[in-house]
């Protein structure tokens, strides 16, 4: 049965709606927050403005006593004491939920993982999840399926009937994550989720949270700088000082105050640089204004009266970050043509095979194979692209596929002189040396995706072998290559994680039709066709918002088309106006937008890009 119609994406439009002047709600919006516990004579927490947008993994760090746990418990709704200011979660003002029934109904959309995991020791894993689903009002016939799928995704299917008291710390943490998956919550908040884990398990656990964060916002509180470094963004909460101000700072992997619209925005108090941007570009801190003055419209009274701090007005032109070796481009929003931002060229980038994209740290990375078969890359910081750099000593016989895994950026590509497949990783500073994927050979390159704590690679067989093969990397070793049953392709497959499954898409070996299947961690499902899709090249997948997007170039290279999958059906394919490519486009989610990049058609090897944000 066909699902509800999908809203059309609006390519390049910022979250702030330029037509109506309204702004889609953030997943978390905290404004003018002041909180003190009953009987106390001072605020334990002050947050002038904090916002978290879209999917992704956000860390909240800071010293003991800064109010980290208090902040997330207020956001999660577990603290009922009055507070001054505004807290809105998933578009709902918590202060407006006066009736317990309304409050409980809303809080079912949020998942809080406490430090002790909140598991009753004498109950079995399956019973814990079953009770959760009952409390959340999930119909009884759905329980078994949801429990089975959730436990399979976290690797605990064999422990369903084991009491929580008999699980290790890492296994209890996985049960806590399975509870979120089974309930399909829209926001996950975890308080010190790695504090009691063996250090060897921390990276794998963060990997599971990253998988969760591909389809929803995930916030984790941590004291561990190494854990924070593995997240997409970090909010630093300072200890209250002076008049009880808790200053908040936002960092990407760069160590300067940086705002990333579409991800998280923090504004600190008087005396601390502030900026608030809700479009597609970020900026450095600007001098603070007098926060006592505000022209912000008054909101309904919250449980305690407050004087709300005013954010610095959004400047008419977007400020740029500190000077770096970046190629300068206009920082104004490009013109919109038929709902699409006009394509822009990535300066100095030329490839006969097209690029790949991945968001890593605070930047968007593009990788490509040069005309000299070199492996090149460039980064985009929200306003400009850096000059292309060549990975020393590396060559690539295909476009390097990119994926973030275990806190590093991984690349997979075909060797230049053979059909063997290689991989390399980047730690934010340096690339390593290439290594082979065992027994993996293809006359095309591989595709990569991080799924269920491992890095997956998929590729077409070499020469006349039209099968699709896959292998998983656990940080040390690759599993033996396995074939997806019954699949035949003429080109490279594509991988993406969507709704807790690993999806693959490929061009048929017999014609130009496009097909897909999904993997639950154990088995692949049946192959199904994307209606109306046709290409002589490959297709590309990316999860964005609540949908899975596929994009491909037409058989003659004259156009690029896309379609969106809502978990039930695909939307009719639509063309990106005025765009053509000889190869498949690349897709990646960055700063709350879906970005696309492609090489030109008919001998044009220049690389172009555009971006989109869904109507929300």
C-alpha positions as CSV (number, residue, x, y, z in Angstrom):
1,X,0.0,0.0,0.0
2,X,1.4,3.4,-0.9
3,X,2.3,5.7,1.9
4,X,1.3,9.3,2.4
5,X,2.7,11.7,-0.3
6,X,6.1,13.1,0.4
7,X,6.8,16.8,0.7
8,X,9.0,18.1,-2.0
9,X,12.6,19.0,-1.0
10,X,13.5,22.7,-1.3
11,X,17.1,22.7,-2.5
12,X,19.4,25.2,-0.8
13,X,16.7,26.8,1.3
14,X,17.8,27.7,4.8
15,X,15.8,26.5,7.8
16,X,14.6,30.1,8.2
17,X,11.7,30.3,5.6
18,X,12.5,33.3,3.5
19,X,9.0,33.4,2.0
20,X,7.0,33.4,5.3
21,X,9.6,34.7,7.7
22,X,8.8,31.7,10.0
23,X,11.3,29.2,11.1
24,X,10.8,25.5,11.5
25,X,11.1,24.3,15.1
26,X,14.4,23.0,16.4
27,X,14.5,19.6,17.9
28,X,15.6,21.3,21.1
29,X,15.2,25.0,21.8
30,X,16.3,26.5,25.2
31,X,15.9,30.2,25.6
32,X,16.6,32.4,28.7
33,X,16.8,29.3,31.0
34,X,17.4,29.8,34.7
35,X,17.0,26.9,37.1
36,X,17.5,26.5,40.9
37,X,16.5,23.6,43.1
38,X,13.8,24.2,45.7
39,X,15.3,25.8,48.8
40,X,18.4,27.0,47.0
41,X,19.3,30.7,46.8
42,X,21.2,30.6,43.6
43,X,20.8,29.4,40.0
44,X,22.6,26.1,39.2
45,X,22.0,26.6,35.5
46,X,21.7,29.6,33.1
47,X,21.5,29.1,29.4
48,X,20.6,32.2,27.3
49,X,20.1,30.2,24.1
50,X,20.8,26.6,23.0
51,X,19.4,24.9,19.9
52,X,19.9,21.5,18.4
53,X,18.7,21.0,14.8
54,X,18.1,17.8,12.8
55,X,19.8,14.4,13.1
56,X,23.4,14.0,14.3
57,X,25.4,13.2,17.4
58,X,25.9,16.1,19.9
59,X,28.1,16.0,23.0
60,X,27.5,18.2,26.1
61,X,30.7,18.4,28.1
62,X,32.0,20.5,31.0
63,X,33.4,20.3,34.5
64,X,31.5,18.8,37.4
65,X,28.9,21.1,38.8
66,X,28.3,22.9,35.4
67,X,24.7,21.5,35.3
68,X,25.1,19.0,32.4
69,X,22.8,16.3,33.9
70,X,20.4,19.0,35.1
71,X,20.1,20.4,31.6
72,X,19.4,17.1,29.9
73,X,16.9,16.1,32.6
74,X,15.1,19.3,32.1
75,X,15.1,18.7,28.3
76,X,13.9,15.1,28.8
77,X,11.1,16.3,31.1
78,X,12.1,14.2,34.2
79,X,12.6,17.3,36.4
80,X,9.2,18.8,37.3
81,X,10.4,21.7,39.4
82,X,9.6,25.2,38.0
83,X,12.2,26.9,35.8
84,X,12.5,30.4,34.3
85,X,12.6,30.7,30.5
86,X,11.6,28.5,27.6
87,X,12.3,24.8,26.9
88,X,10.8,23.5,23.6
89,X,11.4,19.9,22.5
90,X,10.3,18.5,19.2
91,X,8.3,21.7,18.6
92,X,6.4,21.5,21.9
93,X,6.9,24.1,24.7
94,X,7.2,21.9,27.9
95,X,5.8,24.7,30.0
96,X,2.5,24.5,28.1
97,X,2.0,20.9,29.0
98,X,-0.2,21.5,32.1
99,X,-2.1,18.2,32.0
100,X,-0.2,15.0,33.0
101,X,-1.8,13.1,30.1
102,X,-0.5,15.6,27.6
103,X,2.9,15.7,29.2
104,X,3.2,11.9,29.2
105,X,2.1,11.6,25.6
106,X,4.8,14.1,24.5
107,X,7.5,12.6,26.6
108,X,7.0,9.2,24.9
109,X,8.6,10.8,21.9
110,X,11.8,11.3,23.9
111,X,14.2,8.6,25.1
112,X,16.4,9.2,28.1
113,X,19.2,6.8,29.0
114,X,20.3,7.4,32.6
115,X,23.8,6.8,33.9
116,X,22.7,3.5,35.5
117,X,20.8,2.5,32.3
118,X,17.5,2.2,34.3
119,X,17.2,-1.6,33.9
120,X,15.4,-3.7,36.5
121,X,18.0,-6.4,37.4
122,X,15.6,-9.4,37.7
123,X,13.8,-8.8,34.4
124,X,14.8,-10.4,31.2
125,X,15.8,-8.2,28.2
126,X,12.7,-9.1,26.2
127,X,10.4,-8.3,29.2
128,X,12.1,-4.9,29.7
129,X,11.5,-4.0,26.1
130,X,8.0,-5.4,26.2
131,X,7.1,-3.3,29.2
132,X,8.5,-0.2,27.5
133,X,6.3,-0.7,24.5
134,X,3.3,-1.2,26.7
135,X,4.0,2.0,28.6
136,X,4.5,3.8,25.3
137,X,1.1,2.6,24.0
138,X,2.4,0.5,21.2
139,X,-0.2,-2.0,20.0
140,X,0.5,-5.5,21.4
141,X,0.7,-7.2,18.0
142,X,3.7,-5.0,17.1
143,X,5.7,-5.9,20.2
144,X,7.4,-9.1,19.1
145,X,8.6,-7.7,15.8
146,X,9.9,-4.5,17.4
147,X,11.7,-6.3,20.1
148,X,13.3,-8.8,17.7
149,X,14.4,-6.1,15.3
150,X,15.8,-3.8,18.0
151,X,17.9,-6.6,19.6
152,X,19.2,-7.7,16.3
153,X,20.4,-4.2,15.5
154,X,22.4,-4.0,18.7
155,X,23.7,-7.6,18.5
156,X,21.7,-9.0,21.5
157,X,19.2,-11.3,19.8
158,X,20.8,-14.3,21.6
159,X,20.3,-12.5,25.0
160,X,16.6,-11.8,24.8
161,X,15.7,-14.1,27.8
162,X,18.7,-13.3,29.9
163,X,18.1,-11.2,33.1
164,X,19.7,-7.8,33.1
165,X,21.7,-8.7,36.3
166,X,23.6,-11.3,34.2
167,X,24.7,-8.8,31.5
168,X,28.0,-7.0,31.2
169,X,28.1,-3.2,31.3
170,X,28.5,-3.0,27.6
171,X,25.5,-5.3,27.1
172,X,23.3,-3.3,29.5
173,X,24.2,-0.2,27.5
174,X,23.1,-2.0,24.3
175,X,19.8,-2.9,25.9
176,X,19.3,0.7,26.8
177,X,19.9,1.6,23.1
178,X,17.5,-1.2,22.0
179,X,14.8,0.4,24.2
180,X,15.1,3.6,22.1
181,X,15.0,1.6,18.8
182,X,12.0,-0.4,19.8
183,X,10.0,2.6,20.8
184,X,11.3,4.5,17.8
185,X,11.8,7.7,19.8
186,X,12.4,11.0,17.9
187,X,15.1,12.3,20.3
188,X,17.7,10.3,22.3
189,X,19.4,11.7,25.4
190,X,22.1,9.7,27.1
191,X,23.7,10.8,30.4
192,X,27.4,9.6,30.6
193,X,26.7,6.5,28.5
194,X,30.4,5.4,28.5
195,X,31.3,6.3,32.0
196,X,31.3,2.7,33.3
197,X,32.5,0.9,30.2
198,X,35.8,-0.8,29.6
199,X,37.9,1.6,27.5
200,X,38.1,-1.0,24.7
201,X,34.3,-0.9,24.3
202,X,33.9,2.9,24.2
203,X,34.5,3.4,20.4
204,X,32.0,0.6,19.5
205,X,29.4,2.1,21.8
206,X,29.8,5.5,20.3
207,X,29.4,3.8,16.9
208,X,26.0,2.5,18.0
209,X,25.0,6.0,19.0
210,X,26.2,7.3,15.7
211,X,24.0,4.8,13.9
212,X,21.0,6.0,16.0
213,X,22.0,9.6,15.1
214,X,21.7,9.0,11.3
215,X,17.9,9.3,11.6
216,X,17.3,11.5,14.7
217,X,19.1,13.9,17.0
218,X,21.1,12.2,19.8
219,X,22.6,14.1,22.7
220,X,25.1,12.6,25.0
221,X,26.6,14.0,28.2
222,X,30.2,13.1,28.7
223,X,33.3,14.0,30.7
224,X,35.5,12.2,28.2
225,X,37.1,14.5,25.7
226,X,37.9,11.5,23.4
227,X,34.2,10.6,23.3
228,X,33.3,14.2,22.5
229,X,35.8,14.2,19.7
230,X,33.9,11.3,18.1
231,X,30.7,13.4,18.0
232,X,29.5,15.6,15.2
233,X,29.5,18.7,17.5
234,X,30.3,19.6,21.1
235,X,28.6,22.0,23.5
236,X,30.8,23.0,26.4
237,X,28.9,24.1,29.5
238,X,31.0,26.1,31.9
239,X,30.7,26.1,35.7
240,X,28.4,28.8,37.0
241,X,30.3,31.8,38.1
242,X,29.7,35.4,39.1
243,X,26.0,35.9,39.0
244,X,25.4,32.3,38.3
245,X,26.0,32.4,34.6
246,X,26.7,29.1,32.8
247,X,28.3,30.0,29.5
248,X,27.9,27.7,26.6
249,X,30.2,27.2,23.7
250,X,29.9,25.1,20.6
251,X,32.8,23.5,18.8
252,X,33.2,21.3,15.8
253,X,36.6,19.5,15.4
254,X,38.1,23.0,15.0
255,X,39.0,24.5,18.4
256,X,37.3,27.8,18.0
257,X,33.8,28.9,18.8
258,X,31.8,27.9,15.8
259,X,28.1,27.9,15.1
260,X,26.7,25.3,12.7
261,X,23.2,26.1,11.6
262,X,21.2,22.9,11.0
263,X,23.1,21.2,13.8
264,X,23.4,23.0,17.1
265,X,23.5,26.7,18.1
266,X,24.6,28.1,21.5
267,X,24.6,31.6,22.6
268,X,26.6,32.6,25.7
269,X,25.8,35.3,28.2
270,X,27.1,38.9,28.5
271,X,30.8,39.2,27.9
272,X,31.0,36.1,25.8
273,X,31.0,36.3,22.0
274,X,27.7,35.3,20.5
275,X,26.1,34.7,17.1
276,X,22.9,33.0,16.0
277,X,22.5,31.8,12.5
278,X,19.6,29.7,11.2
279,X,20.5,29.5,7.5
280,X,23.1,27.3,5.8
281,X,26.2,29.0,6.9
282,X,28.1,29.2,10.1
283,X,30.2,32.0,11.6
284,X,32.6,32.9,14.3
285,X,31.7,34.6,17.6
286,X,30.8,38.3,17.4
287,X,30.8,40.8,20.3
288,X,27.9,40.4,22.6
289,X,25.2,43.0,22.9
290,X,23.5,44.1,26.1
291,X,21.4,41.1,27.0
292,X,19.1,43.0,29.3
293,X,17.4,44.7,26.3
294,X,15.2,42.6,24.2
295,X,12.8,43.1,21.3
296,X,11.9,39.5,21.3
297,X,8.1,39.0,21.5
298,X,6.9,38.0,25.0
299,X,6.0,34.3,25.3
300,X,3.3,33.0,27.6
301,X,4.5,33.0,31.2
302,X,6.6,30.0,32.1
303,X,6.4,28.4,35.5
304,X,8.6,31.1,36.9
305,X,8.9,34.7,35.6
306,X,12.2,35.7,33.9
307,X,13.9,38.5,32.0
308,X,14.8,36.8,28.8
309,X,18.2,37.4,27.2
310,X,18.2,38.7,23.7
311,X,20.3,37.0,21.0
312,X,22.4,39.1,18.8
313,X,20.4,40.0,15.7
314,X,21.3,37.8,12.7
315,X,23.5,40.0,10.5
316,X,22.4,40.8,6.9
317,X,25.5,39.2,5.6
318,X,26.8,36.0,7.0
319,X,30.1,36.4,8.9
320,X,33.0,34.2,8.0
321,X,35.2,32.0,10.2
322,X,38.8,32.9,11.1
323,X,41.1,33.1,8.0
324,X,42.3,29.7,6.7
325,X,43.6,28.5,3.4
326,X,40.1,28.6,1.9
327,X,39.1,29.4,-1.6
328,X,36.8,32.4,-1.2
329,X,33.2,32.2,-2.6
330,X,30.2,34.4,-2.0
331,X,28.8,34.1,1.5
332,X,25.3,35.2,0.4
333,X,22.7,32.6,-0.3
334,X,22.8,31.6,-4.1
335,X,19.7,32.4,-6.2
336,X,16.9,29.9,-6.2
337,X,15.6,28.6,-9.5
338,X,12.3,26.6,-9.5
339,X,12.9,25.7,-5.9
340,X,16.5,24.7,-6.4
341,X,19.6,26.6,-5.6
342,X,21.6,27.4,-8.7
343,X,24.5,24.8,-9.0
344,X,27.9,26.2,-8.1
345,X,31.3,24.9,-9.2
346,X,33.8,23.6,-6.6
347,X,36.9,25.7,-7.4
348,X,39.8,23.8,-8.9
349,X,38.1,20.4,-8.8
350,X,38.1,18.3,-11.9
351,X,37.3,14.6,-12.2
352,X,36.3,12.2,-15.0
353,X,34.6,9.9,-12.5
354,X,32.6,12.3,-10.2
355,X,33.1,13.0,-6.5
356,X,32.0,11.5,-3.2
357,X,30.8,13.4,-0.1
358,X,30.8,12.9,3.7
359,X,30.3,15.2,6.7
360,X,33.2,14.8,9.1
361,X,33.8,16.9,12.2
362,X,32.5,20.4,11.4
363,X,33.1,20.2,7.6
364,X,31.9,18.6,4.5
365,X,34.5,16.5,2.7
366,X,34.6,15.8,-1.0
367,X,37.0,13.2,-2.5
368,X,37.6,12.5,-6.2
369,X,39.9,10.7,-8.6
370,X,41.9,13.2,-10.6
371,X,42.7,12.9,-14.3
372,X,46.2,11.7,-13.2
373,X,44.6,8.9,-11.1
374,X,45.6,10.7,-7.9
375,X,43.4,10.7,-4.8
376,X,42.3,14.3,-4.0
377,X,40.1,15.9,-1.4
378,X,38.7,19.2,-0.3
379,X,36.6,20.5,2.6
380,X,33.7,22.9,2.8
381,X,33.1,24.9,6.0
382,X,29.7,26.3,5.2
383,X,30.9,29.3,3.2
384,X,33.9,28.2,1.1
385,X,35.9,25.2,-0.2
386,X,39.5,24.7,0.7
387,X,42.1,24.2,-2.1
388,X,42.2,20.5,-3.3
389,X,44.9,18.4,-1.7
390,X,46.4,15.2,-3.0
391,X,46.9,12.3,-0.6
392,X,50.6,11.7,-0.7
393,X,51.7,8.5,-2.4
394,X,48.1,7.4,-3.1
395,X,46.5,6.7,-6.4
396,X,42.9,5.8,-7.1
397,X,41.4,3.8,-9.9
398,X,37.9,4.9,-8.9
399,X,36.2,7.7,-7.0
400,X,37.1,7.2,-3.4
401,X,34.0,6.3,-1.4
402,X,33.8,8.1,2.0
403,X,32.2,7.1,5.3
404,X,32.8,8.1,9.0
405,X,33.6,5.2,11.3
406,X,35.0,5.0,14.8
407,X,35.8,8.8,14.8
408,X,37.8,8.8,11.6
409,X,37.0,9.4,7.9
410,X,37.4,6.2,5.8
411,X,37.9,6.0,2.1
412,X,37.5,3.0,-0.1
413,X,38.7,2.8,-3.7
414,X,40.0,0.6,-6.5
415,X,43.7,0.3,-7.1
416,X,45.2,2.0,-10.1
417,X,47.0,-1.0,-11.6
418,X,44.8,-3.9,-10.5
419,X,41.2,-4.7,-9.7
420,X,41.9,-5.0,-5.9
421,X,40.0,-2.8,-3.5
422,X,41.8,-0.7,-1.0
423,X,41.0,1.5,2.1
424,X,42.5,4.3,4.0
425,X,41.5,6.5,7.0
426,X,41.9,10.1,8.0
427,X,42.1,11.2,11.7
428,X,41.5,14.9,11.1
429,X,45.1,15.6,10.5
430,X,46.8,12.9,8.4
431,X,45.8,10.1,6.0
432,X,47.3,6.7,6.8
433,X,48.6,4.2,4.3
434,X,46.3,2.2,2.1
435,X,45.5,-1.4,2.9
436,X,43.6,-4.1,1.0
437,X,40.1,-5.4,1.6
438,X,40.8,-9.1,1.7
439,X,39.5,-11.0,-1.4
440,X,37.7,-7.9,-2.8
441,X,38.1,-7.3,-6.5
442,X,36.1,-5.1,-8.8
443,X,36.5,-3.1,-12.0
444,X,34.4,-0.5,-10.1
445,X,35.1,1.0,-6.7
446,X,33.4,0.0,-3.4
447,X,30.7,1.8,-1.4
448,X,31.1,2.3,2.4
449,X,28.7,2.8,5.3
450,X,28.9,2.6,9.1
451,X,26.3,0.2,10.4
452,X,25.7,-1.4,13.8
453,X,29.2,-0.8,15.1
454,X,31.0,-1.9,11.9
455,X,32.2,-0.4,8.7
456,X,30.5,-2.1,5.7
457,X,31.9,-2.2,2.2
458,X,30.0,-3.4,-0.9
459,X,31.2,-3.8,-4.5
460,X,30.4,-5.4,-7.8
461,X,32.3,-8.5,-8.8
462,X,35.2,-8.2,-11.2
463,X,34.8,-8.5,-15.0
464,X,31.8,-10.6,-16.0
465,X,31.0,-11.4,-12.4
466,X,27.8,-9.3,-11.9
467,X,27.2,-10.3,-8.2
468,X,27.3,-7.8,-5.3
469,X,29.6,-8.6,-2.5
470,X,30.0,-7.2,1.0
471,X,32.3,-7.3,4.0
472,X,32.3,-5.7,7.5
473,X,35.3,-4.1,9.3
474,X,35.3,-4.1,13.1
475,X,38.3,-1.7,13.4
476,X,40.8,-4.6,13.2
477,X,39.7,-7.1,10.7
478,X,37.4,-7.6,7.7
479,X,34.9,-10.4,7.6
480,X,35.1,-12.9,4.7
481,X,33.3,-11.5,1.6
482,X,29.7,-12.6,1.1
483,X,27.4,-12.3,-1.9
484,X,24.0,-10.7,-1.7
485,X,21.8,-13.5,-2.9
486,X,20.1,-13.2,-6.3
487,X,21.5,-9.8,-7.2
488,X,23.1,-8.9,-10.5
489,X,24.5,-5.4,-11.3
490,X,26.5,-3.8,-14.0
491,X,27.9,-1.0,-11.8
492,X,29.0,-0.1,-8.3
493,X,26.3,-0.4,-5.6
494,X,25.5,2.3,-3.1
495,X,25.0,1.9,0.7
496,X,23.2,4.0,3.3
497,X,21.7,3.4,6.8
498,X,18.0,4.2,7.2
499,X,15.6,3.3,10.0
500,X,18.0,0.9,11.6
501,X,18.7,-1.1,8.4
502,X,21.5,-1.0,5.9
503,X,20.1,-0.2,2.4
504,X,21.8,-1.0,-0.9
505,X,20.8,0.2,-4.3
506,X,22.2,-0.7,-7.7
507,X,21.6,-0.6,-11.5
508,X,20.4,-3.9,-13.0
509,X,22.7,-5.9,-15.1
510,X,20.0,-6.5,-17.7
511,X,18.8,-3.0,-18.3
512,X,18.9,0.5,-16.8
513,X,16.4,-0.1,-14.0
514,X,17.4,0.7,-10.4
515,X,16.8,-1.8,-7.6
516,X,17.3,-1.9,-3.8
517,X,17.3,-4.2,-0.8
518,X,17.8,-3.8,2.9
519,X,19.9,-5.7,5.5
520,X,18.9,-6.1,9.1
521,X,22.3,-7.2,10.4
522,X,21.6,-10.9,9.6
523,X,19.9,-11.3,6.3
524,X,19.1,-9.3,3.1
525,X,15.5,-8.7,2.1
526,X,14.0,-9.2,-1.3
527,X,15.1,-7.0,-4.2
528,X,12.6,-4.3,-5.3
529,X,12.7,-1.8,-8.1
530,X,12.7,2.0,-7.6
531,X,9.7,3.0,-9.9
532,X,10.7,5.2,-12.8
533,X,14.4,5.1,-12.0
534,X,16.8,4.5,-14.9
535,X,20.5,5.0,-15.4
536,X,23.5,3.6,-17.3
537,X,25.7,4.5,-14.3
538,X,25.1,3.9,-10.6
539,X,22.7,5.4,-8.1
540,X,23.5,7.1,-4.7
541,X,21.6,6.8,-1.4
542,X,21.4,9.0,1.7
543,X,19.1,9.2,4.7
544,X,17.8,12.7,5.3
545,X,15.0,13.8,7.6
546,X,12.5,10.9,7.8
547,X,13.2,9.6,4.3
548,X,15.8,7.7,2.3
549,X,16.9,9.6,-0.9
550,X,18.2,8.1,-4.1
551,X,19.7,10.1,-6.9
552,X,21.0,9.1,-10.3
553,X,22.0,10.5,-13.7
554,X,19.9,9.6,-16.7
555,X,21.0,7.1,-19.3
556,X,22.2,9.8,-21.7
557,X,23.8,12.0,-18.9
558,X,21.5,14.9,-19.7
559,X,19.9,15.1,-16.2
560,X,20.0,14.1,-12.6
561,X,16.9,12.7,-11.0
562,X,15.9,11.9,-7.4
563,X,13.2,10.0,-5.5
564,X,12.5,9.6,-1.7
565,X,11.4,6.6,0.2
566,X,9.3,6.9,3.4
567,X,9.7,3.4,4.6
568,X,6.7,2.2,2.5
569,X,6.9,3.7,-1.0
570,X,9.0,5.8,-3.3
571,X,7.9,9.2,-4.5
572,X,7.7,9.9,-8.2
573,X,11.1,10.7,-9.6
574,X,11.9,14.3,-10.3
575,X,14.6,16.2,-12.2
576,X,17.0,18.7,-10.7
577,X,16.4,21.6,-13.1
578,X,19.2,22.4,-15.5
579,X,21.7,19.8,-14.2
580,X,23.3,16.9,-16.0
581,X,26.2,14.5,-15.2
582,X,28.0,11.6,-16.9
583,X,28.3,9.8,-13.6
584,X,26.2,9.2,-10.5
585,X,25.9,12.2,-8.2
586,X,27.1,12.1,-4.6
587,X,24.9,12.8,-1.6
588,X,25.6,13.6,2.1
589,X,23.9,15.4,5.0
590,X,25.8,18.4,6.4
591,X,24.7,21.1,8.8
592,X,21.0,20.1,8.5
593,X,21.0,20.1,4.7
594,X,21.2,17.4,2.1
595,X,24.1,18.2,-0.2
596,X,24.7,16.9,-3.7
597,X,27.8,17.0,-5.9
598,X,28.4,15.8,-9.5
599,X,30.7,16.1,-12.4
600,X,29.5,17.7,-15.6
601,X,28.3,16.0,-18.7
602,X,29.5,15.7,-22.3
603,X,33.2,16.0,-21.4
604,X,32.8,18.6,-18.7
605,X,34.9,17.3,-15.8
606,X,34.3,20.2,-13.5
607,X,32.6,19.3,-10.2
608,X,29.4,21.2,-9.1
609,X,27.3,21.2,-5.9
610,X,24.0,22.2,-4.5
611,X,22.0,21.6,-1.3
612,X,18.5,21.1,-0.1
613,X,16.5,21.2,3.1
614,X,13.1,19.5,3.4
615,X,10.0,21.5,4.1
616,X,9.5,20.8,7.8
